[in-house]
Amino acid sequence: MKSYISSDIAQSMNYEPISEVNLKQSLFGAIETDEVSYKNYVIELSNVDNSYKCKLEVLGQNRICSEIKQIPSGPWLKEFKMHGIKLTDLENSTLKVDKEIKLLIGADVAGKLFTGKIYL
């Protein structure tokens, strides 16, 4: 699976496409799309405190998916904090976080981001 950035975010961050890619996609339920041209970008991704950065290639997409629910309050938030995991898309956050996905990290780069730390 490829990684995608919403076209409006790519534009607002002044990313310039490095190329164009023509792709057909196979979706769940054996649905295949027509071939579409996507702008290909190189972006820099970092964690909240900028102690980790990486560059990755993403394809521009007008809309990645519809709105998703934010993380509700609950006892799990203390556990995340205890393990140093910072979340920004909380239901009761004072941050104005867009509910629409703006960056979708695909299997093509997700492995670079995994820390190997597993908490049960």
N, CA, C and O atoms as a Tinker XYZ file with bonds, in Angstrom:
   480  protein
     1  N      0.840000   -1.179000    0.000000    73     2
     2  CA     0.000000    0.000000    0.000000    64     1     3
     3  C      0.884000    1.241000    0.000000    63     2     4     5
     4  O      1.872000    1.306000    0.731000    81     3
     5  N      0.537000    2.192000   -0.796000    73     3     6
     6  CA     1.276000    3.445000   -0.901000    64     5     7
     7  C      0.865000    4.408000    0.216000    63     6     8     9
     8  O     -0.143000    4.211000    0.894000    81     7
     9  N      1.669000    5.443000    0.383000    73     7    10
    10  CA     1.366000    6.515000    1.324000    64     9    11
    11  C      0.793000    7.698000    0.546000    63    10    12    13
    12  O      1.163000    7.940000   -0.603000    81    11
    13  N     -0.117000    8.431000    1.195000    73    11    14
    14  CA    -0.814000    9.533000    0.527000    64    13    15
    15  C     -0.822000   10.776000    1.404000    63    14    16    17
    16  O     -0.814000   10.684000    2.632000    81    15
    17  N     -0.839000   11.940000    0.760000    73    15    18
    18  CA    -1.024000   13.221000    1.437000    64    17    19
    19  C     -2.188000   13.916000    0.741000    63    18    20    21
    20  O     -2.331000   13.823000   -0.478000    81    19
    21  N     -3.015000   14.610000    1.510000    73    19    22
    22  CA    -4.113000   15.331000    0.868000    64    21    23
    23  C     -3.519000   16.483000    0.056000    63    22    24    25
    24  O     -2.580000   17.149000    0.493000    81    23
    25  N     -4.069000   16.697000   -1.101000    73    23    26
    26  CA    -3.546000   17.712000   -2.021000    64    25    27
    27  C     -3.541000   19.101000   -1.400000    63    26    28    29
    28  O     -2.622000   19.882000   -1.647000    81    27
    29  N     -4.563000   19.425000   -0.587000    73    27    30
    30  CA    -4.613000   20.752000    0.033000    64    29    31
    31  C     -3.467000   20.956000    1.027000    63    30    32    33
    32  O     -2.930000   22.058000    1.131000    81    31
    33  N     -3.095000   19.917000    1.748000    73    31    34
    34  CA    -1.978000   20.029000    2.696000    64    33    35
    35  C     -0.656000   20.157000    1.940000    63    34    36    37
    36  O      0.188000   20.978000    2.301000    81    35
    37  N     -0.473000   19.351000    0.897000    73    35    38
    38  CA     0.753000   19.442000    0.088000    64    37    39
    39  C      0.918000   20.855000   -0.454000    63    38    40    41
    40  O      2.019000   21.406000   -0.455000    81    39
    41  N     -0.181000   21.434000   -0.911000    73    39    42
    42  CA    -0.141000   22.789000   -1.463000    64    41    43
    43  C      0.136000   23.817000   -0.364000    63    42    44    45
    44  O      0.952000   24.719000   -0.557000    81    43
    45  N     -0.536000   23.691000    0.786000    73    43    46
    46  CA    -0.356000   24.677000    1.859000    64    45    47
    47  C      1.053000   24.628000    2.451000    63    46    48    49
    48  O      1.525000   25.622000    3.003000    81    47
    49  N      1.729000   23.479000    2.341000    73    47    50
    50  CA     3.098000   23.351000    2.849000    64    49    51
    51  C      4.138000   23.603000    1.756000    63    50    52    53
    52  O      5.336000   23.397000    1.952000    81    51
    53  N      3.646000   24.054000    0.600000    73    51    54
    54  CA     4.510000   24.401000   -0.537000    64    53    55
    55  C      5.369000   23.248000   -1.043000    63    54    56    57
    56  O      6.491000   23.460000   -1.503000    81    55
    57  N      4.841000   22.033000   -0.957000    73    55    58
    58  CA     5.549000   20.894000   -1.541000    64    57    59
    59  C      5.384000   20.931000   -3.055000    63    58    60    61
    60  O      4.288000   21.165000   -3.564000    81    59
    61  N      6.467000   20.702000   -3.760000    73    59    62
    62  CA     6.447000   20.644000   -5.218000    64    61    63
    63  C      6.508000   19.179000   -5.634000    63    62    64    65
    64  O      7.319000   18.424000   -5.098000    81    63
    65  N      5.669000   18.764000   -6.575000    73    63    66
    66  CA     5.730000   17.368000   -7.017000    64    65    67
    67  C      7.071000   17.066000   -7.691000    63    66    68    69
    68  O      7.609000   17.891000   -8.430000    81    67
    69  N      7.599000   15.867000   -7.420000    73    67    70
    70  CA     8.862000   15.462000   -8.049000    64    69    71
    71  C      8.600000   14.690000   -9.337000    63    70    72    73
    72  O      9.483000   14.556000  -10.184000    81    71
    73  N      7.366000   14.181000   -9.476000    73    71    74
    74  CA     6.993000   13.443000  -10.687000    64    73    75
    75  C      5.488000   13.212000  -10.662000    63    74    76    77
    76  O      4.794000   13.617000   -9.730000    81    75
    77  N      5.008000   12.556000  -11.698000    73    75    78
    78  CA     3.617000   12.094000  -11.725000    64    77    79
    79  C      3.632000   10.595000  -11.933000    63    78    80    81
    80  O      4.476000   10.065000  -12.654000    81    79
    81  N      2.690000    9.913000  -11.294000    73    79    82
    82  CA     2.606000    8.458000  -11.356000    64    81    83
    83  C      1.211000    8.075000  -11.823000    63    82    84    85
    84  O      0.223000    8.601000  -11.310000    81    83
    85  N      1.117000    7.179000  -12.776000    73    83    86
    86  CA    -0.178000    6.661000  -13.228000    64    85    87
    87  C     -0.422000    5.316000  -12.560000    63    86    88    89
    88  O      0.389000    4.399000  -12.680000    81    87
    89  N     -1.557000    5.203000  -11.849000    73    87    90
    90  CA    -1.861000    3.978000  -11.105000    64    89    91
    91  C     -3.303000    3.543000  -11.293000    63    90    92    93
    92  O     -4.212000    4.367000  -11.394000    81    91
    93  N     -3.493000    2.235000  -11.338000    73    91    94
    94  CA    -4.797000    1.603000  -11.167000    64    93    95
    95  C     -4.776000    1.032000   -9.768000    63    94    96    97
    96  O     -3.741000    0.540000   -9.318000    81    95
    97  N     -5.889000    1.087000   -9.076000    73    95    98
    98  CA    -5.902000    0.549000   -7.725000    64    97    99
    99  C     -6.937000   -0.551000   -7.598000    63    98   100   101
   100  O     -8.031000   -0.468000   -8.156000    81    99
   101  N     -6.569000   -1.584000   -6.853000    73    99   102
   102  CA    -7.502000   -2.658000   -6.526000    64   101   103
   103  C     -7.963000   -2.435000   -5.100000    63   102   104   105
   104  O     -7.148000   -2.361000   -4.181000    81   103
   105  N     -9.266000   -2.326000   -4.915000    73   103   106
   106  CA    -9.837000   -2.029000   -3.609000    64   105   107
   107  C    -10.520000   -3.262000   -3.045000    63   106   108   109
   108  O    -10.632000   -4.287000   -3.718000    81   107
   109  N    -10.976000   -3.153000   -1.805000    73   107   110
   110  CA   -11.706000   -4.258000   -1.193000    64   109   111
   111  C    -12.917000   -4.606000   -2.040000    63   110   112   113
   112  O    -13.515000   -3.731000   -2.666000    81   111
   113  N    -13.272000   -5.859000   -2.059000    73   111   114
   114  CA   -14.425000   -6.283000   -2.827000    64   113   115
   115  C    -14.113000   -6.436000   -4.301000    63   114   116   117
   116  O    -15.021000   -6.430000   -5.133000    81   115
   117  N    -12.833000   -6.573000   -4.635000    73   115   118
   118  CA   -12.380000   -6.793000   -6.014000    64   117   119
   119  C    -12.750000   -5.647000   -6.955000    63   118   120   121
   120  O    -12.928000   -5.857000   -8.155000    81   119
   121  N    -12.863000   -4.444000   -6.411000    73   119   122
   122  CA   -13.151000   -3.270000   -7.236000    64   121   123
   123  C    -11.826000   -2.725000   -7.762000    63   122   124   125
   124  O    -10.878000   -2.544000   -6.998000    81   123
   125  N    -11.764000   -2.469000   -9.049000    73   123   126
   126  CA   -10.559000   -1.905000   -9.647000    64   125   127
   127  C    -10.894000   -0.544000  -10.240000    63   126   128   129
   128  O    -11.888000   -0.385000  -10.948000    81   127
   129  N    -10.048000    0.433000   -9.940000    73   127   130
   130  CA   -10.284000    1.788000  -10.449000    64   129   131
   131  C     -9.695000    1.931000  -11.850000    63   130   132   133
   132  O     -8.882000    1.115000  -12.284000    81   131
   133  N    -10.117000    2.973000  -12.538000    73   131   134
   134  CA    -9.470000    3.337000  -13.792000    64   133   135
   135  C     -8.085000    3.888000  -13.463000    63   134   136   137
   136  O     -7.820000    4.266000  -12.322000    81   135
   137  N     -7.221000    3.933000  -14.442000    73   135   138
   138  CA    -5.898000    4.501000  -14.229000    64   137   139
   139  C     -6.025000    6.005000  -13.991000    63   138   140   141
   140  O     -6.702000    6.713000  -14.737000    81   139
   141  N     -5.362000    6.475000  -12.939000    73   139   142
   142  CA    -5.414000    7.881000  -12.544000    64   141   143
   143  C     -3.985000    8.394000  -12.394000    63   142   144   145
   144  O     -3.091000    7.645000  -11.999000    81   143
   145  N     -3.772000    9.661000  -12.707000    73   143   146
   146  CA    -2.468000   10.288000  -12.552000    64   145   147
   147  C     -2.393000   10.968000  -11.181000    63   146   148   149
   148  O     -3.269000   11.755000  -10.823000    81   147
   149  N     -1.345000   10.660000  -10.423000    73   147   150
   150  CA    -1.132000   11.233000   -9.094000    64   149   151
   151  C      0.168000   12.028000   -9.089000    63   150   152   153
   152  O      1.147000   11.631000   -9.722000    81   151
   153  N      0.175000   13.143000   -8.379000    73   151   154
   154  CA     1.420000   13.880000   -8.170000    64   153   155
   155  C      2.198000   13.168000   -7.071000    63   154   156   157
   156  O      1.626000   12.757000   -6.061000    81   155
   157  N      3.488000   13.026000   -7.271000    73   155   158
   158  CA     4.362000   12.336000   -6.331000    64   157   159
   159  C      5.210000   13.380000   -5.603000    63   158   160   161
   160  O      5.861000   14.207000   -6.243000    81   159
   161  N      5.204000   13.344000   -4.265000    73   159   162
   162  CA     5.928000   14.320000   -3.449000    64   161   163
   163  C      6.922000   13.607000   -2.537000    63   162   164   165
   164  O      6.744000   12.434000   -2.209000    81   163
   165  N      7.964000   14.318000   -2.132000    73   163   166
   166  CA     8.824000   13.881000   -1.037000    64   165   167
   167  C      8.533000   14.835000    0.109000    63   166   168   169
   168  O      8.662000   16.051000   -0.032000    81   167
   169  N      8.137000   14.271000    1.248000    73   167   170
   170  CA     7.823000   15.106000    2.414000    64   169   171
   171  C      8.720000   14.709000    3.575000    63   170   172   173
   172  O      9.293000   13.620000    3.592000    81   171
   173  N      8.832000   15.606000    4.543000    73   171   174
   174  CA     9.561000   15.284000    5.764000    64   173   175
   175  C      8.547000   15.123000    6.880000    63   174   176   177
   176  O      7.699000   15.989000    7.099000    81   175
   177  N      8.644000   14.018000    7.576000    73   175   178
   178  CA     7.741000   13.686000    8.669000    64   177   179
   179  C      8.549000   13.700000    9.957000    63   178   180   181
   180  O      9.681000   13.217000    9.985000    81   179
   181  N      7.976000   14.250000   11.028000    73   179   182
   182  CA     8.682000   14.255000   12.313000    64   181   183
   183  C      7.699000   13.972000   13.437000    63   182   184   185
   184  O      6.483000   14.074000   13.271000    81   183
   185  N      8.262000   13.612000   14.588000    73   183   186
   186  CA     7.405000   13.457000   15.759000    64   185   187
   187  C      7.144000   14.840000   16.356000    63   186   188   189
   188  O      7.652000   15.842000   15.854000    81   187
   189  N      6.358000   14.888000   17.418000    73   187   190
   190  CA     5.896000   16.163000   17.965000    64   189   191
   191  C      7.050000   17.047000   18.434000    63   190   192   193
   192  O      7.002000   18.264000   18.257000    81   191
   193  N      8.089000   16.453000   19.032000    73   191   194
   194  CA     9.196000   17.269000   19.544000    64   193   195
   195  C     10.395000   17.344000   18.586000    63   194   196   197
   196  O     11.467000   17.812000   18.969000    81   195
   197  N     10.212000   16.886000   17.355000    73   195   198
   198  CA    11.250000   16.930000   16.311000    64   197   199
   199  C     12.510000   16.135000   16.638000    63   198   200   201
   200  O     13.564000   16.389000   16.054000    81   199
   201  N     12.420000   15.170000   17.569000    73   199   202
   202  CA    13.600000   14.354000   17.879000    64   201   203
   203  C     13.776000   13.224000   16.866000    63   202   204   205
   204  O     14.816000   12.567000   16.845000    81   203
   205  N     12.776000   12.997000   16.036000    73   203   206
   206  CA    12.869000   11.998000   14.965000    64   205   207
   207  C     12.301000   12.599000   13.689000    63   206   208   209
   208  O     11.221000   13.190000   13.699000    81   207
   209  N     13.032000   12.445000   12.590000    73   207   210
   210  CA    12.567000   12.924000   11.287000    64   209   211
   211  C     12.894000   11.886000   10.231000    63   210   212   213
   212  O     13.892000   11.172000   10.333000    81   211
   213  N     12.045000   11.807000    9.217000    73   211   214
   214  CA    12.344000   10.957000    8.068000    64   213   215
   215  C     11.678000   11.554000    6.835000    63   214   216   217
   216  O     10.684000   12.274000    6.928000    81   215
   217  N     12.248000   11.237000    5.686000    73   215   218
   218  CA    11.668000   11.684000    4.420000    64   217   219
   219  C     10.985000   10.494000    3.776000    63   218   220   221
   220  O     11.477000    9.368000    3.851000    81   219
   221  N      9.847000   10.749000    3.140000    73   219   222
   222  CA     9.142000    9.677000    2.462000    64   221   223
   223  C      8.413000   10.201000    1.243000    63   222   224   225
   224  O      8.065000   11.379000    1.153000    81   223
   225  N      8.192000    9.292000    0.306000    73   223   226
   226  CA     7.445000    9.637000   -0.902000    64   225   227
   227  C      5.970000    9.368000   -0.669000    63   226   228   229
   228  O      5.590000    8.331000   -0.125000    81   227
   229  N      5.146000   10.316000   -1.086000    73   227   230
   230  CA     3.696000   10.187000   -0.953000    64   229   231
   231  C      3.033000   10.631000   -2.247000    63   230   232   233
   232  O      3.604000   11.393000   -3.026000    81   231
   233  N      1.839000   10.149000   -2.457000    73   231   234
   234  CA     1.056000   10.545000   -3.620000    64   233   235
   235  C     -0.013000   11.533000   -3.181000    63   234   236   237
   236  O     -0.634000   11.352000   -2.133000    81   235
   237  N     -0.232000   12.569000   -3.971000    73   235   238
   238  CA    -1.277000   13.543000   -3.674000    64   237   239
   239  C     -2.650000   12.970000   -3.980000    63   238   240   241
   240  O     -2.848000   12.320000   -5.007000    81   239
   241  N     -3.592000   13.214000   -3.086000    73   239   242
   242  CA    -4.958000   12.706000   -3.236000    64   241   243
   243  C     -5.907000   13.800000   -2.763000    63   242   244   245
   244  O     -5.706000   14.366000   -1.689000    81   243
   245  N     -6.944000   14.107000   -3.553000    73   243   246
   246  CA    -7.880000   15.161000   -3.144000    64   245   247
   247  C     -8.518000   14.857000   -1.797000    63   246   248   249
   248  O     -8.571000   15.731000   -0.932000    81   247
   249  N     -8.996000   13.654000   -1.607000    73   247   250
   250  CA    -9.585000   13.256000   -0.329000    64   249   251
   251  C     -9.170000   11.828000   -0.040000    63   250   252   253
   252  O     -9.415000   10.930000   -0.845000    81   251
   253  N     -8.542000   11.616000    1.105000    73   251   254
   254  CA    -8.045000   10.281000    1.445000    64   253   255
   255  C     -9.173000    9.413000    1.980000    63   254   256   257
   256  O     -9.365000    8.288000    1.517000    81   255
   257  N     -9.912000    9.921000    2.944000    73   255   258
   258  CA   -11.112000    9.224000    3.430000    64   257   259
   259  C    -11.963000   10.223000    4.199000    63   258   260   261
   260  O    -11.524000   11.338000    4.480000    81   259
   261  N    -13.174000    9.819000    4.535000    73   259   262
   262  CA   -14.073000   10.733000    5.236000    64   261   263
   263  C    -13.625000   10.913000    6.686000    63   262   264   265
   264  O    -12.640000   10.320000    7.126000    81   263
   265  N    -14.357000   11.730000    7.406000    73   263   266
   266  CA   -14.010000   12.020000    8.798000    64   265   267
   267  C    -13.971000   10.750000    9.636000    63   266   268   269
   268  O    -14.739000    9.813000    9.413000    81   267
   269  N    -13.056000   10.739000   10.608000    73   267   270
   270  CA   -12.979000    9.620000   11.542000    64   269   271
   271  C    -13.200000   10.159000   12.953000    63   270   272   273
   272  O    -12.970000   11.337000   13.227000    81   271
   273  N    -13.645000    9.284000   13.829000    73   271   274
   274  CA   -13.878000    9.695000   15.215000    64   273   275
   275  C    -12.550000    9.931000   15.909000    63   274   276   277
   276  O    -11.560000    9.250000   15.641000    81   275
   277  N    -12.545000   10.901000   16.800000    73   275   278
   278  CA   -11.350000   11.158000   17.593000    64   277   279
   279  C    -11.340000   10.220000   18.797000    63   278   280   281
   280  O    -12.358000    9.612000   19.129000    81   279
   281  N    -10.187000   10.108000   19.446000    73   279   282
   282  CA   -10.015000    9.180000   20.560000    64   281   283
   283  C    -10.784000    9.700000   21.771000    63   282   284   285
   284  O    -10.544000   10.822000   22.217000    81   283
   285  N    -11.716000    8.888000   22.315000    73   283   286
   286  CA   -12.486000    9.336000   23.480000    64   285   287
   287  C    -11.652000    9.269000   24.760000    63   286   288   289
   288  O    -10.652000    8.555000   24.829000    81   287
   289  N    -12.082000   10.024000   25.766000    73   287   290
   290  CA   -11.420000    9.980000   27.068000    64   289   291
   291  C    -11.649000    8.622000   27.703000    63   290   292   293
   292  O    -12.676000    7.982000   27.480000    81   291
   293  N    -10.689000    8.194000   28.490000    73   291   294
   294  CA   -10.804000    6.917000   29.182000    64   293   295
   295  C     -9.502000    6.588000   29.888000    63   294   296   297
   296  O     -8.520000    7.317000   29.753000    81   295
   297  N     -9.488000    5.485000   30.648000    73   295   298
   298  CA    -8.294000    5.118000   31.423000    64   297   299
   299  C     -7.077000    4.817000   30.548000    63   298   300   301
   300  O     -5.946000    4.878000   31.031000    81   299
   301  N     -7.288000    4.496000   29.280000    73   299   302
   302  CA    -6.180000    4.182000   28.375000    64   301   303
   303  C     -5.286000    5.391000   28.117000    63   302   304   305
   304  O     -4.118000    5.232000   27.761000    81   303
   305  N     -5.824000    6.602000   28.292000    73   303   306
   306  CA    -5.019000    7.799000   28.057000    64   305   307
   307  C     -3.861000    7.900000   29.056000    63   306   308   309
   308  O     -2.769000    8.341000   28.698000    81   307
   309  N     -4.100000    7.491000   30.312000    73   307   310
   310  CA    -3.031000    7.488000   31.318000    64   309   311
   311  C     -1.943000    6.496000   30.928000    63   310   312   313
   312  O     -0.754000    6.758000   31.110000    81   311
   313  N     -2.362000    5.363000   30.392000    73   311   314
   314  CA    -1.399000    4.338000   29.984000    64   313   315
   315  C     -0.542000    4.827000   28.812000    63   314   316   317
   316  O      0.669000    4.604000   28.792000    81   315
   317  N     -1.164000    5.487000   27.846000    73   315   318
   318  CA    -0.394000    6.056000   26.740000    64   317   319
   319  C      0.649000    7.032000   27.284000    63   318   320   321
   320  O      1.818000    6.981000   26.902000    81   319
   321  N      0.214000    7.918000   28.179000    73   319   322
   322  CA     1.100000    8.930000   28.744000    64   321   323
   323  C      2.246000    8.278000   29.513000    63   322   324   325
   324  O      3.391000    8.718000   29.414000    81   323
   325  N      1.938000    7.227000   30.281000    73   323   326
   326  CA     2.938000    6.515000   31.068000    64   325   327
   327  C      4.051000    5.952000   30.171000    63   326   328   329
   328  O      5.205000    5.871000   30.590000    81   327
   329  N      3.704000    5.566000   28.945000    73   327   330
   330  CA     4.677000    4.994000   28.009000    64   329   331
   331  C      5.273000    6.047000   27.069000    63   330   332   333
   332  O      5.991000    5.709000   26.128000    81   331
   333  N      4.974000    7.322000   27.330000    73   331   334
   334  CA     5.552000    8.396000   26.527000    64   333   335
   335  C      4.926000    8.551000   25.151000    63   334   336   337
   336  O      5.532000    9.136000   24.253000    81   335
   337  N      3.711000    8.030000   24.980000    73   335   338
   338  CA     3.015000    8.134000   23.695000    64   337   339
   339  C      2.156000    9.394000   23.716000    63   338   340   341
   340  O      1.276000    9.542000   24.564000    81   339
   341  N      2.420000   10.297000   22.777000    73   339   342
   342  CA     1.684000   11.562000   22.707000    64   341   343
   343  C      0.611000   11.467000   21.633000    63   342   344   345
   344  O      0.892000   11.110000   20.489000    81   343
   345  N     -0.607000   11.786000   22.007000    73   343   346
   346  CA    -1.732000   11.756000   21.075000    64   345   347
   347  C     -2.239000   13.177000   20.859000    63   346   348   349
   348  O     -2.300000   13.969000   21.799000    81   347
   349  N     -2.602000   13.495000   19.627000    73   347   350
   350  CA    -3.097000   14.842000   19.345000    64   349   351
   351  C     -4.550000   14.854000   18.904000    63   350   352   353
   352  O     -5.186000   15.908000   18.911000    81   351
   353  N     -5.079000   13.722000   18.525000    73   351   354
   354  CA    -6.454000   13.695000   18.003000    64   353   355
   355  C     -7.438000   13.170000   19.050000    63   354   356   357
   356  O     -8.161000   12.201000   18.825000    81   355
   357  N     -7.438000   13.845000   20.201000    73   355   358
   358  CA    -8.314000   13.471000   21.305000    64   357   359
   359  C     -9.656000   14.176000   21.197000    63   358   360   361
   360  O     -9.748000   15.310000   20.727000    81   359
   361  N    -10.683000   13.483000   21.639000    73   359   362
   362  CA   -12.044000   14.012000   21.587000    64   361   363
   363  C    -12.176000   15.330000   22.349000    63   362   364   365
   364  O    -12.836000   16.257000   21.879000    81   363
   365  N    -11.550000   15.414000   23.522000    73   363   366
   366  CA   -11.677000   16.603000   24.373000    64   365   367
   367  C    -10.466000   17.522000   24.281000    63   366   368   369
   368  O    -10.204000   18.287000   25.209000    81   367
   369  N     -9.732000   17.462000   23.193000    73   367   370
   370  CA    -8.522000   18.265000   23.037000    64   369   371
   371  C     -8.870000   19.733000   22.807000    63   370   372   373
   372  O     -9.887000   20.059000   22.194000    81   371
   373  N     -8.007000   20.609000   23.312000    73   371   374
   374  CA    -8.169000   22.038000   23.038000    64   373   375
   375  C     -7.576000   22.392000   21.672000    63   374   376   377
   376  O     -7.812000   23.481000   21.149000    81   375
   377  N     -6.800000   21.456000   21.097000    73   375   378
   378  CA    -6.262000   21.662000   19.747000    64   377   379
   379  C     -7.391000   21.522000   18.740000    63   378   380   381
   380  O     -8.283000   20.691000   18.906000    81   379
   381  N     -7.348000   22.318000   17.718000    73   379   382
   382  CA    -8.333000   22.200000   16.637000    64   381   383
   383  C     -7.763000   21.238000   15.595000    63   382   384   385
   384  O     -7.067000   21.655000   14.669000    81   383
   385  N     -8.062000   19.958000   15.753000    73   383   386
   386  CA    -7.537000   18.925000   14.866000    64   385   387
   387  C     -8.609000   18.555000   13.850000    63   386   388   389
   388  O     -9.747000   18.259000   14.215000    81   387
   389  N     -8.242000   18.574000   12.588000    73   387   390
   390  CA    -9.156000   18.202000   11.509000    64   389   391
   391  C     -9.518000   16.725000   11.643000    63   390   392   393
   392  O     -8.642000   15.895000   11.887000    81   391
   393  N    -10.780000   16.394000   11.489000    73   391   394
   394  CA   -11.219000   15.006000   11.616000    64   393   395
   395  C    -11.009000   14.205000   10.334000    63   394   396   397
   396  O    -11.236000   12.996000   10.307000    81   395
   397  N    -10.581000   14.874000    9.288000    73   395   398
   398  CA   -10.343000   14.191000    8.024000    64   397   399
   399  C     -8.871000   13.768000    7.955000    63   398   400   401
   400  O     -7.988000   14.515000    8.378000    81   399
   401  N     -8.614000   12.585000    7.429000    73   399   402
   402  CA    -7.245000   12.088000    7.289000    64   401   403
   403  C     -6.504000   12.965000    6.280000    63   402   404   405
   404  O     -6.974000   13.159000    5.159000    81   403
   405  N     -5.364000   13.484000    6.672000    73   403   406
   406  CA    -4.567000   14.340000    5.791000    64   405   407
   407  C     -3.281000   13.660000    5.338000    63   406   408   409
   408  O     -2.694000   14.053000    4.329000    81   407
   409  N     -2.837000   12.640000    6.076000    73   407   410
   410  CA    -1.662000   11.861000    5.704000    64   409   411
   411  C     -1.943000   10.409000    6.040000    63   410   412   413
   412  O     -2.249000   10.076000    7.185000    81   411
   413  N     -1.841000    9.558000    5.056000    73   411   414
   414  CA    -2.047000    8.119000    5.254000    64   413   415
   415  C     -0.714000    7.437000    5.019000    63   414   416   417
   416  O     -0.189000    7.437000    3.906000    81   415
   417  N     -0.171000    6.853000    6.083000    73   415   418
   418  CA     1.116000    6.173000    5.976000    64   417   419
   419  C      0.851000    4.727000    5.589000    63   418   420   421
   420  O      0.189000    3.987000    6.316000    81   419
   421  N      1.368000    4.341000    4.454000    73   419   422
   422  CA     1.152000    2.998000    3.932000    64   421   423
   423  C      2.224000    2.023000    4.379000    63   422   424   425
   424  O      3.202000    2.396000    5.027000    81   423
   425  N      2.019000    0.771000    4.021000    73   423   426
   426  CA     2.968000   -0.283000    4.352000    64   425   427
   427  C      4.330000   -0.025000    3.721000    63   426   428   429
   428  O      5.338000   -0.575000    4.164000    81   427
   429  N      4.358000    0.816000    2.684000    73   427   430
   430  CA     5.630000    1.110000    2.023000    64   429   431
   431  C      6.615000    1.835000    2.934000    63   430   432   433
   432  O      7.821000    1.773000    2.692000    81   431
   433  N      6.140000    2.522000    3.975000    73   431   434
   434  CA     7.047000    3.224000    4.896000    64   433   435
   435  C      6.755000    2.947000    6.367000    63   434   436   437
   436  O      7.556000    3.328000    7.221000    81   435
   437  N      5.658000    2.309000    6.690000    73   435   438
   438  CA     5.273000    2.116000    8.092000    64   437   439
   439  C      6.355000    1.398000    8.895000    63   438   440   441
   440  O      6.571000    1.717000   10.064000    81   439
   441  N      7.025000    0.445000    8.289000    73   439   442
   442  CA     8.068000   -0.302000    8.992000    64   441   443
   443  C      9.196000    0.578000    9.499000    63   442   444   445
   444  O      9.811000    0.262000   10.518000    81   443
   445  N      9.482000    1.687000    8.803000    73   443   446
   446  CA    10.527000    2.607000    9.255000    64   445   447
   447  C     10.124000    3.310000   10.546000    63   446   448   449
   448  O     10.980000    3.785000   11.292000    81   447
   449  N      8.834000    3.374000   10.807000    73   447   450
   450  CA     8.351000    4.130000   11.960000    64   449   451
   451  C      8.122000    3.270000   13.198000    63   450   452   453
   452  O      8.005000    3.801000   14.302000    81   451
   453  N      8.058000    1.961000   13.032000    73   451   454
   454  CA     7.821000    1.082000   14.174000    64   453   455
   455  C      9.049000    1.064000   15.080000    63   454   456   457
   456  O     10.183000    0.980000   14.606000    81   455
   457  N      8.811000    1.143000   16.377000    73   455   458
   458  CA     9.912000    1.182000   17.333000    64   457   459
   459  C     10.304000   -0.203000   17.823000    63   458   460   461
   460  O     11.412000   -0.387000   18.327000    81   459
   461  N      9.422000   -1.168000   17.685000    73   459   462
   462  CA     9.688000   -2.499000   18.222000    64   461   463
   463  C      9.197000   -2.640000   19.649000    63   462   464   465
   464  O      9.202000   -3.741000   20.200000    81   463
   465  N      8.770000   -1.536000   20.256000    73   463   466
   466  CA     8.246000   -1.587000   21.624000    64   465   467
   467  C      6.786000   -2.005000   21.564000    63   466   468   469
   468  O      5.979000   -1.391000   20.867000    81   467
   469  N      6.458000   -3.058000   22.305000    73   467   470
   470  CA     5.080000   -3.546000   22.345000    64   469   471
   471  C      4.630000   -3.553000   23.800000    63   470   472   473
   472  O      5.305000   -4.117000   24.661000    81   471
   473  N      3.498000   -2.929000   24.069000    73   471   474
   474  CA     2.954000   -2.873000   25.421000    64   473   475
   475  C      1.651000   -3.646000   25.459000    63   474   476   477
   476  O      0.771000   -3.440000   24.623000    81   475
   477  N      1.532000   -4.532000   26.428000    73   475   478
   478  CA     0.298000   -5.313000   26.592000    64   477   479
   479  C     -0.438000   -4.880000   27.833000    63   478   480
   480  O     -1.501000   -5.421000   28.141000    81   479
